[in-house]
Every structure is written in structure tokens, then in C-alpha cells.
Amino acid sequence: MGTVFDPHIVWSFVIALVVTLALGPVFIPLLRWLKFGQNIRNDGPSRHLAKAGTPTMGGVIFIIGVLTAGLFTGGHNRDTLVVLGVAFGFGLIGFLDDFIKVALKRSLGLRAREKLLGQILLAALLGVLAITVLGCNTGISVPYSSLFAGHNVTLELGTWLYVAFVVLVVVGTTNAVNLTDGLDGLAAGVTMVAASAFVFVGVLSARLGVALVMAALVGGCLGFLFYNRHPARIFMGDTGSLALGGALGAAAVITGSELFLLIIGGIYVLEALSVILQVFSFQVFGRRVFRMSPLHHHFELGGWSEQRVVRTFWLVSIMFAMLGMYGFIAWH
């Protein structure tokens, strides 16, 4: 177990923050000039219609910031390179999806099966690399298991079942982050909190390379929030949300904290569950559980301001992160 804080973590945060802030004044006018504006769903909250045309694909800004910081501070570290590679790969899938939507004017972007296939292949590659290159074991740590079993419980999956589990974790996380990206500053703020927790997890599990990328993710999200907070001047698009989800999923896999991610990223879980429950209830019972899903829209339609929803979700995210970090400490 490693508990020594490396100053490169601070540098990674600072570099990503500065690069992201510097790229905003360049990319926002460029995206406006290219007319890469956000399309707004007609069935969503009516006040969101005013956001139509706001530049999207802004995730490119913090992806460049995170890549720059990660390569500068940890380019020699295999953990760093793998997490960066996964983040970039998922970001590329999101970029293609966004480009087809806004540039080629095909409203649905990539076909669902195309997007899912790309995500599965990337996640499976991560699972294989985790075992063969990064020395990760195939056991899954069960959070807070000592409370009911009297000792820490590890579930041994074996190689192929473990790879399948990695696919489930990473693809699930990526799409849950994507669902969370529906209000100004929501996904960036929640991910900043979750990534901060994984800086801690990376240090505690002696995976400095992971901690470096997560610190860069914190800096990138903070820098992006300067432009994405309400009223947003730019949206991250699938380019950004898929990259964020891929990075968090990869960090959880490499640090052996896959199930702790469910706690640390509790907001993502709630957002995804709200969609699943809404669809299930409507298909089976013919009625909706929520006013609208994902969950943040339910509170909006209940009369909450967008800022109130975002700040409340940030606060709840901090609580989830603290709970997850406490559980990780207890495990170690």
C-alpha cells in the first residue's frame, strides 16, 4: 500500500487546468464559426430550448489538457498511458458521434450498435491489458464486506469472467456519465469530485500513474467549468462525457476499486437507474415513475432552478465520494 503524496500530482492538476483555460478562448469561437451547435430535444424542459446553438464538442478542450498533463508528468508510467489511452479512445467515439450529429446533420449520430461495439472492444482491451501488462489480479473487492462477513471479501472471477466484468463496469460508467451530462456544469462538477476521490484511491493503492491522470482530470474539469457553468458558453458533448467515463472506469479497474466506483460515482448510478426505472415502468405498467428522466430533469420539472439542481447534485456527489473513500480506507 502506498501513501506517499507525489508533487507531480499537483503539477498534473495545474497543467491540465491551465491548458484547458487557455484553449477555451480559442475553441469556443472556432466551434461557433464551424456552426457546431447543440441540438435541443423538443420533449425536454422548455427552458432548455434557449440553449440551442451553444457550441458543443467542447470536451476536446479538457481532453487536450488531460493528455498534455498526463504525458508530461507520467508519460513513462504504464498505468498513466493506459488510462489516457482509454480516455482518448472513448473520447474519439464520442467525437465521431458528435461530428455526425452537428456537422453531417444526422440527428442520431453513430448508430447505437456501432457506438456500443466500439465501447465494448475498448473496455475488453483494457481488461486484457490490466491482467497481462499492468499486473492486476482478477479478484473483485466487495466494499464494506467486513460489516456482514467479519472480514474483507474478494470475489475471484478468473480471466474471462473478469474481462467481461471490466466491460460491464467501463461501458456502464461511460454511459452513466453521458446521461448525467444534461445541465450546465453538472457532469463536469460531479466528475471533478469523483476524480478527486480517485486521486486518493490511486495514491493509497500505490498506482501513481492513475493518481496523475485523475489529478489532470480534476484540473481539466475545473477549467472547463469556467466556460460550462450556468449559463454555459460551451457543452462537452459526447466527446467529453464518454472520455470522462472511460477515464474513471479505467482508473477503477487498475486500482482494483471497481465496486467502490459505484459508491464514489453514486450520482451516475442514480441517473442511470432513473432511466432504467422510467423505461421499465412505462413499458410494463404504462406509467412513469419520474416527471422526466434522467433524474436531474425530474427536479427541474418539479420547479427547481437549474443552478439548484446542479449544486445539490454536487453536494450529494461529495457525500458519495467521502463514503467511497472511507470504505476504501477500511478495506486497506
C-alpha positions as CSV (number, residue, x, y, z in Angstrom):
1,M,0.0,0.0,0.0
2,G,1.4,3.4,-1.0
3,T,0.5,6.5,1.0
4,V,3.2,9.0,-0.1
5,F,1.9,12.0,-1.9
6,D,4.0,12.8,-5.1
7,P,4.3,16.5,-6.1
8,H,3.8,15.5,-9.7
9,I,0.2,15.1,-8.8
10,V,-0.1,18.8,-8.2
11,W,1.7,19.6,-11.4
12,S,-0.6,17.4,-13.3
13,F,-3.6,19.2,-11.9
14,V,-2.1,22.7,-12.6
15,I,-1.0,21.8,-16.2
16,A,-4.5,20.4,-17.1
17,L,-6.2,23.4,-15.6
18,V,-4.0,26.0,-17.3
19,V,-4.2,24.3,-20.7
20,T,-8.0,23.9,-20.5
21,L,-8.5,27.5,-19.5
22,A,-6.1,28.7,-22.3
23,L,-7.9,26.7,-25.0
24,G,-11.4,28.0,-24.2
25,P,-11.0,31.4,-26.0
26,V,-9.6,29.5,-29.0
27,F,-12.2,26.7,-29.3
28,I,-15.4,28.5,-28.4
29,P,-15.2,31.0,-31.3
30,L,-13.9,28.2,-33.6
31,L,-16.9,25.9,-32.8
32,R,-19.3,28.9,-33.3
33,W,-17.7,29.6,-36.7
34,L,-18.0,26.0,-37.7
35,K,-21.6,26.1,-36.6
36,F,-21.1,23.1,-34.3
37,G,-24.0,24.0,-32.1
38,Q,-26.1,21.9,-29.7
39,N,-29.4,20.5,-30.8
40,I,-32.0,20.6,-28.1
41,R,-34.7,17.9,-27.6
42,N,-38.2,19.2,-28.1
43,D,-39.5,16.8,-25.4
44,G,-37.1,18.2,-22.7
45,P,-37.7,21.1,-20.3
46,S,-38.9,24.1,-22.3
47,R,-36.3,26.5,-20.8
48,H,-33.5,24.4,-22.4
49,L,-34.7,25.5,-25.9
50,A,-32.8,28.8,-25.3
51,K,-29.5,26.7,-25.3
52,A,-29.9,25.7,-28.9
53,G,-26.8,26.6,-31.0
54,T,-24.4,26.7,-28.0
55,P,-21.1,25.2,-29.2
56,T,-20.7,21.5,-28.4
57,M,-17.9,19.0,-28.7
58,G,-16.1,21.1,-26.1
59,G,-14.8,18.0,-24.4
60,V,-11.9,18.4,-26.8
61,I,-10.6,21.3,-24.6
62,F,-10.1,19.3,-21.4
63,I,-9.1,16.1,-23.3
64,I,-6.1,18.0,-24.7
65,G,-5.5,19.4,-21.2
66,V,-5.6,16.0,-19.6
67,L,-3.4,14.4,-22.3
68,T,-0.8,17.1,-22.0
69,A,-0.7,16.9,-18.2
70,G,-0.7,13.1,-18.1
71,L,2.1,12.7,-20.7
72,F,4.2,15.5,-19.2
73,T,4.1,14.1,-15.6
74,G,3.6,10.4,-16.2
75,G,4.5,9.6,-19.8
76,H,6.9,6.9,-18.6
77,N,4.2,5.2,-16.5
78,R,2.2,2.3,-18.0
79,D,-0.8,3.0,-15.8
80,T,-0.9,6.6,-17.0
81,L,-0.6,5.6,-20.6
82,V,-3.4,3.0,-20.4
83,V,-5.8,5.4,-18.6
84,L,-5.0,8.1,-21.1
85,G,-5.4,5.7,-24.0
86,V,-8.8,4.6,-22.8
87,A,-10.0,8.1,-22.2
88,F,-8.8,9.2,-25.6
89,G,-10.4,6.1,-27.3
90,F,-13.8,6.7,-25.7
91,G,-13.5,10.4,-26.4
92,L,-12.8,9.6,-30.1
93,I,-16.1,7.5,-30.2
94,G,-17.9,10.5,-28.7
95,F,-16.2,12.9,-31.2
96,L,-17.4,10.8,-34.1
97,D,-20.9,10.7,-32.7
98,D,-20.9,14.5,-32.1
99,F,-19.4,15.2,-35.6
100,I,-22.1,13.1,-37.3
101,K,-24.8,14.9,-35.4
102,V,-23.7,18.5,-35.7
103,A,-21.6,18.6,-38.9
104,L,-23.3,15.9,-41.0
105,K,-26.7,16.8,-39.6
106,R,-27.6,13.2,-38.8
107,S,-29.6,13.7,-35.7
108,L,-28.9,10.3,-34.0
109,G,-25.2,10.4,-34.6
110,L,-23.5,7.0,-34.6
111,R,-25.9,4.0,-34.7
112,A,-26.3,2.6,-31.2
113,R,-24.8,-0.8,-32.1
114,E,-21.7,1.0,-33.6
115,K,-21.2,3.1,-30.5
116,L,-21.7,0.1,-28.2
117,L,-19.4,-2.2,-30.2
118,G,-16.6,0.4,-30.0
119,Q,-17.1,0.8,-26.3
120,I,-17.1,-3.0,-25.7
121,L,-13.9,-3.5,-27.7
122,L,-12.0,-0.7,-25.9
123,A,-13.2,-1.9,-22.5
124,A,-12.2,-5.5,-23.3
125,L,-8.8,-4.4,-24.4
126,L,-8.4,-2.6,-21.1
127,G,-9.4,-5.8,-19.2
128,V,-6.7,-7.8,-21.1
129,L,-4.0,-5.1,-20.6
130,A,-4.9,-4.9,-16.9
131,I,-4.0,-8.6,-16.5
132,T,-1.2,-9.1,-18.9
133,V,0.7,-5.7,-18.8
134,L,-0.3,-3.9,-15.6
135,G,-0.3,-6.9,-13.2
136,C,-3.8,-6.5,-12.0
137,N,-5.4,-9.5,-10.4
138,T,-8.8,-10.9,-11.3
139,G,-10.4,-10.6,-7.8
140,I,-13.1,-8.1,-7.1
141,S,-13.1,-6.3,-3.7
142,V,-16.5,-6.0,-2.1
143,P,-16.9,-2.7,-0.3
144,Y,-17.9,-2.8,3.4
145,S,-18.0,-6.6,3.3
146,S,-16.4,-6.8,6.7
147,L,-19.5,-5.4,8.2
148,F,-21.6,-8.5,7.4
149,A,-18.9,-11.2,6.8
150,G,-16.4,-10.2,9.6
151,H,-13.6,-9.9,7.1
152,N,-12.9,-8.3,3.7
153,V,-14.5,-10.4,0.9
154,T,-12.8,-10.8,-2.5
155,L,-14.7,-12.5,-5.4
156,E,-12.3,-14.3,-7.7
157,L,-13.6,-14.2,-11.2
158,G,-10.9,-15.8,-13.4
159,T,-9.6,-14.3,-16.6
160,W,-12.5,-14.3,-19.0
161,L,-15.2,-13.5,-16.5
162,Y,-13.0,-10.7,-15.2
163,V,-12.7,-9.2,-18.7
164,A,-16.4,-9.4,-19.1
165,F,-16.8,-7.6,-15.7
166,V,-14.4,-4.9,-16.8
167,V,-16.5,-4.4,-20.0
168,L,-19.7,-4.0,-17.8
169,V,-18.0,-1.6,-15.4
170,V,-16.4,0.7,-18.1
171,V,-19.2,0.7,-20.6
172,G,-21.7,1.2,-17.8
173,T,-19.7,4.1,-16.2
174,T,-19.2,5.8,-19.6
175,N,-22.9,5.8,-20.5
176,A,-23.9,6.8,-16.9
177,V,-21.6,9.9,-17.2
178,N,-23.2,10.6,-20.6
179,L,-26.7,10.5,-19.0
180,T,-25.5,12.9,-16.3
181,D,-24.4,15.5,-18.8
182,G,-27.7,17.3,-19.1
183,L,-27.4,20.6,-17.2
184,D,-24.8,23.3,-17.2
185,G,-21.8,22.2,-15.2
186,L,-23.4,19.1,-13.9
187,A,-21.2,16.3,-15.4
188,A,-18.0,18.4,-15.1
189,G,-18.6,19.2,-11.4
190,V,-19.7,15.6,-10.4
191,T,-16.7,14.2,-12.3
192,M,-14.3,16.6,-10.7
193,V,-15.5,15.3,-7.3
194,A,-15.2,11.6,-8.4
195,A,-11.8,12.1,-9.9
196,S,-10.6,13.8,-6.7
197,A,-11.6,10.7,-4.8
198,F,-9.7,8.6,-7.3
199,V,-6.5,10.7,-6.8
200,F,-6.8,9.4,-3.2
201,V,-7.5,5.9,-4.3
202,G,-4.6,5.9,-6.8
203,V,-2.2,7.1,-4.1
204,L,-3.5,4.6,-1.5
205,S,-3.2,1.7,-3.9
206,A,0.3,2.7,-5.0
207,R,-0.9,3.4,-8.5
208,L,0.8,6.8,-9.0
209,G,0.1,6.7,-12.8
210,V,-3.6,6.6,-12.1
211,A,-3.4,9.4,-9.5
212,L,-1.6,11.6,-12.0
213,V,-4.4,11.2,-14.7
214,M,-7.1,11.7,-12.1
215,A,-5.4,14.9,-10.9
216,A,-5.3,16.0,-14.5
217,L,-9.0,15.2,-14.8
218,V,-9.8,17.3,-11.8
219,G,-7.9,20.2,-13.3
220,G,-9.5,19.7,-16.7
221,C,-13.0,19.6,-15.3
222,L,-12.3,22.7,-13.2
223,G,-11.0,24.6,-16.2
224,F,-13.9,23.5,-18.3
225,L,-16.4,24.6,-15.6
226,F,-15.2,28.2,-16.1
227,Y,-16.9,28.0,-19.5
228,N,-19.5,25.4,-18.8
229,R,-21.1,26.8,-15.6
230,H,-24.5,28.4,-16.0
231,P,-25.2,30.0,-18.4
232,A,-22.9,27.6,-20.4
233,R,-20.8,29.1,-23.2
234,I,-19.9,25.6,-24.4
235,F,-21.0,22.0,-23.9
236,M,-18.7,19.0,-23.6
237,G,-20.9,16.8,-25.9
238,D,-20.4,13.0,-26.1
239,T,-16.8,13.8,-26.9
240,G,-16.3,14.9,-23.3
241,S,-18.7,12.7,-21.4
242,L,-17.5,9.5,-22.9
243,A,-13.9,10.4,-22.3
244,L,-14.6,11.2,-18.6
245,G,-16.5,7.9,-18.1
246,G,-13.7,5.9,-19.8
247,A,-11.0,7.5,-17.6
248,L,-12.9,6.9,-14.4
249,G,-13.7,3.3,-15.4
250,A,-10.1,2.6,-16.3
251,A,-8.9,4.1,-13.0
252,A,-11.3,1.9,-11.1
253,V,-10.1,-1.2,-12.9
254,I,-6.4,-0.5,-12.5
255,T,-6.7,0.3,-8.8
256,G,-9.0,-2.7,-8.1
257,S,-11.8,-0.5,-6.9
258,E,-14.5,-1.3,-9.5
259,L,-17.3,-1.7,-6.9
260,F,-16.1,1.3,-4.9
261,L,-16.7,3.3,-8.1
262,L,-20.4,2.5,-7.7
263,I,-20.3,4.4,-4.4
264,I,-17.9,7.2,-5.4
265,G,-19.9,7.7,-8.5
266,G,-23.2,7.4,-6.8
267,I,-24.8,10.3,-8.8
268,Y,-24.0,8.4,-12.0
269,V,-25.7,5.3,-10.6
270,L,-28.8,7.3,-9.6
271,E,-29.0,9.0,-13.0
272,A,-28.7,5.6,-14.9
273,L,-31.2,3.9,-12.5
274,S,-33.7,6.6,-13.1
275,V,-33.7,6.0,-16.8
276,I,-33.9,2.2,-16.4
277,L,-36.8,2.5,-13.9
278,Q,-38.6,5.0,-16.1
279,V,-38.4,2.8,-19.2
280,F,-39.3,-0.3,-17.3
281,S,-42.3,1.2,-15.5
282,F,-43.7,2.8,-18.7
283,Q,-43.2,-0.4,-20.8
284,V,-44.7,-2.7,-18.1
285,F,-47.2,-0.6,-16.3
286,G,-47.9,2.2,-18.8
287,R,-47.0,5.0,-16.4
288,R,-43.9,7.0,-15.4
289,V,-42.0,7.0,-12.1
290,F,-40.4,10.4,-12.6
291,R,-41.6,13.5,-14.3
292,M,-38.8,13.0,-16.7
293,S,-35.5,11.1,-16.7
294,P,-32.6,11.3,-16.2
295,L,-33.1,12.2,-12.6
296,H,-31.9,15.8,-12.9
297,H,-34.8,16.7,-15.2
298,H,-37.3,15.3,-12.6
299,F,-36.2,18.0,-10.2
300,E,-36.2,20.7,-12.9
301,L,-39.8,19.9,-13.8
302,G,-40.6,20.0,-10.1
303,G,-39.7,23.7,-10.1
304,W,-36.1,23.6,-9.1
305,S,-33.8,26.1,-10.9
306,E,-31.0,24.6,-13.0
307,Q,-28.4,26.0,-10.6
308,R,-30.2,24.5,-7.6
309,V,-30.2,21.0,-9.2
310,V,-26.6,21.2,-10.1
311,R,-25.4,22.4,-6.7
312,T,-27.5,19.8,-4.9
313,F,-26.1,17.1,-7.1
314,W,-22.5,18.4,-6.5
315,L,-23.1,18.2,-2.7
316,V,-24.5,14.7,-2.9
317,S,-21.6,13.7,-5.1
318,I,-19.2,14.9,-2.4
319,M,-21.0,12.8,0.2
320,F,-20.9,9.7,-2.0
321,A,-17.1,10.3,-2.7
322,M,-16.4,10.6,1.1
323,L,-18.4,7.4,1.7
324,G,-16.5,5.5,-1.0
325,M,-13.1,6.8,0.2
326,Y,-13.9,5.8,3.8
327,G,-14.8,2.3,2.6
328,F,-11.5,2.1,0.6
329,I,-9.5,3.1,3.7
330,A,-11.4,0.5,5.7
331,W,-10.6,-2.2,3.1
332,H,-6.9,-1.4,3.2
